[in-house]
């Protein structure tokens, strides 16, 4: 089987380093120009590697410390690191995309107790000491619930947790003195007071 331009481009999207792209271009003549075919950056870039990807229109930002280029050729940014819901709304207004969104305590105070469907994690103290909270439905987009997330929510009586939640941090429900039941993906559990 012979690899064509499309197959090698798909394969090279999984390279980890700029050296891999350079070695491919130098090592196999028929794949010279592979880098120029990319309209997004498959790896974080620096000043040197940015020049090797001249046709990027969508810029992926993988880590908070990644260098960002505003050279007039980039039309959209895709942010992969964890950002707050507030930051997500700012980026969305600028037509950018965020892949990992957290709901923070300040987000909750600003936007309310209903968790937006775009959110993937509930952060430390998110609903902490929220005395008005009596019940909550966690959307299926959520995968983790942070430390002390519902700490001392004394009016919280019931909570629905989807099967998408794969991690709970410590003291998640500590001090929830009214909490008597949890629904975890149709499995009803009685919550013993000594575990809260």
Secondary structure, DSSP 8 states (H G I E B T S, - for coil): ----HHHHHHHHTT--SHHHHHHHHHH-GGGTTTGGG-SB-SS---HHHHHH-TT--EEEE-STT-----SS---EEEEEEEEEHHHHHHHHHTT-EEEEEEE-HHHHHHH-SS--TT--EE-TTTTTT-TT--EEE--TT--EE-TTTTTT-TT--EEEE-TT--EE-TTTTTT-TT--EEEETTEEEE--GGG-
